[in-house]
Amino acid sequence: MTTEPLDAMPLDQSIGDYADVPEVFELRPARAQINLRLDRFVATELPELSRVYVQHLIERGGILVDGIARRSAFKMTPGEVVTVAVPPAEAFHLEPEAIPLAVIYEDDDVLIIDKPAGMVVHPAPGHSHGTLVNAVLAHVPNLAVGGVRRPGIVHRLDKDTSGVMVVAKNNRAHASLVRQWQERTVEKHYRAVVAGVVEEEEATVSAPIGRDPKHRQRMTAIRTGRDAVTHLRVLSRAEASTHLDINIHTGRTHQIRVHLAFIGFPVVGDGVYGNARSEAIAKSLSISRHFLHASELGFELPSGGWRRFDAPLPHDLRQALVELGLERPGDAHDQ
């Protein structure tokens, strides 16, 4: 989950940031990934790349297993090294697409939307269409704020994270929002379900986050990373899981997921930072993504006045709460 202003981010923060040279990743299958297809393995490890795009890279020889080109259906074995070379993104001609948006609020300066899970925020390799940016361009014609590749985008959510996002509609709004993110005055709340029972009612995790030196496609809590602070508050507990309200004071790449895994309570359904417990819980549920939702966003409107915007939990996550015994049917929190 990424919520830091894009203008303040170094290029190595995300595969979706466009560099001028190929990015090379080394992936190593774990024991649990034995016999997984090569294309599925890479798409899981590098979620910013679609499976179709991964298959395209395999066909072009951009993905090697122990230095050898393999087919998409090649089965993985622990101990192998998979090298992925992601070429520089082609210059996209962004097309407006009439994709429905769940608009929470709109004025002359900003557009607040409830992003659905499964939607990529801006174009990246393998995701040149169907993104939030394509949808916003249809909703706000001729939008050219904040760069041609990410018009209006001030912060991001991961593809499978749902919830509140704000889009700037003009230069004044963009400058105001970027400043607020940089000064850390924006209130950002998330809802998550984690594997394990968190005993403390509230806790704060303060651990720097940076690239994992052994797995460059992942982030990790590391002394040489950038400062990151996450505050947790328990909403409800069940036998093997906990429902949390999370307030982040910084916005590092995958911050919530990294911090929760770091303290031993990974997000349920997290295919990158999860463990056997979180995977087992996810398989027992009707959801097909990680349980993470951006529930509240508070900031000062460019036109003046502090506002807080909420996005209720989507149906799949509300149902998961009931299935886990974290809430009773009909009583799921919508705030």
N, C-alpha and C positions, 0 to 999 in steps of 0.2 A: 504494500500500500504506500503510495507516494503522494505526499501533500505539500512538498516544498515547492516554492516558486520555481518555474522552469528556468527563468533568467538567472537564478542564483545557483543552478546545478552544474557541476562539472559534467563533461560529456560521458564519462564512464559510469554515470549513475544508472543508465538504463540502455537496453538494446534499442529501445525506441528513439533514443537521441541519435541524431544523424551525424556521424563522423565522416571524414574524407578517406579513410582507409578501412580495409576489412577488419572486423573484430574476430578474434580467434578464441574459441573456448575449448577447454579440455574437460570432458565428462567421463566419469568412472562409474559404471553400473554397480549398484549394491546387491547384496545377496537376495533381497526381496524382489529385485528386478530381473532375475534370471529368466531366460526365455522370452523376455519382452521384445517385441519387434523394434528394430532400429528406429524407424520413423516415429513410433509412439514414444520411445524412450527419450529421444531428443526433444520432441514437442512437449513432453512432461517436464523435462529439466530446464527448457528455455521457453516458458509459457508465452513470451512475447511473439514467438514465431508460430504461425498456424501449421497444422499437420500437412496441409497441402503444400505450403511453402517449403517445409522440411523435405518432403518428397522431391520437390523441384531441386533443392540443393543436393540431395543424394544423387539424382540423375545427372547433375552437372559435375559430380566429383568433388563437391564442396564439403562433404562429410566422409571421413575416413575412420575405419576401425583398425587400430594398430597399424596405421599407415596404408591400409588397403581399402579400395573402394568396394563397398558392399551394396546389396539391394535393400530396398525398404523393408522387406520381410525378414531380413537377417536377424537371428535371435541372439540376444545379449547374454554374455557370460561375465560374472565378476572377475576382475583382473584386467579386462580389456580397457583400452584408452580410446575414447571416441573424440576425434578432433572436428570441430565445426567452425568453418570459416564463413562468416556472414558478410557478404560484400556490401559496399556502400549503397545506401538506398538510392534508387533512381529518383529523379526529380518528379514528384507527383503533381499532376494537374488535378487539384482537388475539385471534385464535382459535388454540388449540392444534391442531397438525396432526401426524398420525402419520407424520412423515418420518423415515426411518432415519438414525441418527447413528452415525458411526464413533467410538465412545468409547475413548479411550486410557487414561483413569484417572478414577475418581470416588470421592469420599468425602462426608461430610456438608457440606463447605464449598464444594467446587469440582467442576466438570465440565470435563474436558479432552477436546476432540474434534479430529478430523482433518477440517477443513472441505473439502468438495470444490470444485473449480473450477466456476463457474457459479452458485453459491449466494450470494445477497445476505445480508448479516449481519442487517440490521434493516429494517423497512418504510420505504419511501421512495416518492415519486410513481411509480406504475406498478408497484410491487413490494409490494403490501399482503399478499400471500400467498406461501407457499413459501419464506419466509426462514428463516435459522438461528433467529431468535427464535421463530417459529411452532413449529419443531421442538423447541426447548428447553422451551417451555411444555407440550408434550405429555409430555416426558421428566421434567420437574420441575413437577408441578401446583402452581398457586397461587403461582408465583414472582413476586415484586413488589419485587425489589431493584434499585436504580439507576435508577428511573424507569419510568413506565408504557409508554413507547414502546420502551425498550431494556432490558427487565428482565434483569439479570445480566451485561450486556455491559460489559466493561472496556476492551477494545481491539478493533480491527477489521482485517480483511483485505479487499482489493478483491474484487469479484465473481469475477474470473477468477484470483485467487491462491488456491492450495490450501495446506493445512497446519495446523499446531498453533494452536489457540485455547483460551483458558481462559474459563469462565463462572463468576461468583460465585453461590452458592446462598443466601447470607444476608448480612445487613448487615455482620457482622464480617468476612467474607471479602471483600466488596466494598471496604470501607475499607482492608483490608490490601493488596489488590492495587493499588488506585489509588495508595496511598502508595508502593509499590515502583516503579510506573511513573513517578511524579513524581520520585522520588529517583534514577531511572535505574540501579537495581540489578538489573533484569531482564536476563537474557541472551537475545538474540534472534538466531538464525541463519537464513539463507535460502540457497537454492540458485538460481542463475540461469545461463542461457546467454546470452552477449552476442555481437553481431556484431563481428568483428575479433579480432586476436590480442593479448592483454595480455601484454607482455613481462616486467613485474615479477612476482616471485613473490608479493609482498604490497604493498599500497598503502592509503593512507588518504585519503579525500576529505572535506575540511572546507569546506563552502560553504553559506552561509545559503540557506534556501528560503522562498519566498513566492509569492503570486499573480502570475501573469504580467500586467503592466499592459496588454498588447496583446490577450491572450487570457485573459479572466478565468476561464474554465472550466479552465485549466491551471495547474500550478505551474511554477516555474522557479528556477534559482539566481540570486539577486538580493541585492545588498548590504543592502537594507532588510528582508530576510526574517529568519526565526528560525534560530538556529544549528542546524546539522545535521552529524553526523559519521557516515561510513560506512567500515568497514574491509573490504578485499577480500583474498581469498587464492585463488590459482589452484589448481584441482583437476586440470584437464587442458586441453590445447590441441589444436585441429585446424587444418586449412588456413585456415579463415576464421572460426572461432568459438572461444570460450573458456568453460569451465565453471568457475564461481566459487562459493566459500563466502563468504557475506557476513554480517558482524556489525554491526548498527546500534546506535549509542550513544544516538541520539535516535529519535524516531518521528514525523517530519513526514509530511504528506500526500504520498503517491507518492514518498517519499524515495529509495528505491533506484532506481526508474525515472528520476527526475530526475537524480540524481548520475551514474548510468552514462551517460545521454545527454550530460550536461555534459562528461564527459571523453572523449567520442567513441566509447563502446562501448555503444550502446543494447541493451536487452533484446530478444531475438529474439521477434517476434510482438507487440511493443508498438505498438498502433495509434495511440497518442497521442504518445509521445515517440520513436518509432522513426524510422529513415531508410530510404533505398532499399536499403541492404545488409541491414538487419535484416528488412525486408519480403520481400526475395528469398529469404533463408534460410527464413523462416517458410513461404513458399509451397512450398518444396521438401520440407517435413516433413509428417507425418501429424497434427500438433497444430493446434488451431484457437483457441489462446489464447496469451497471453504465457508465456514460460518463467520463471516465478517461483513458488517454493514455500517456505513457512515450515517449515523442517526441524526446528528445535529451539527450545524455550522453557524457560528455567530461572528459578526463583524460589523464595522461601520459602513453603511451605504455611502458610495461616492457623493450622493446628493445630501448626505448628512443623516445622523440618527443611527443608533445601534439597533440591529435586528438579529433575531435568531430564527433559523429555518430548520424545520424538522422533516424527516422522511420516515414513515412508519416501516416496521419490518415487513418485507414482502412475504407472500403466502408460504413459500417453501421454507423460510426460516421460522415463521410462526408455527408451522406444522412440526418442524423439528423440535422446537421447545416442548411441545405437547408430547411428542413421541419419547423424549428423554425424561419426562416427568419434571421438567423445570418450570412448567406452567400448566394450569388446567385448561381444558378446552373452553374457548370463549373468554379467557382471562389474559390472553397474551398482551404484553405491553405494546402500545402503539406510540409511545413517546420516547 
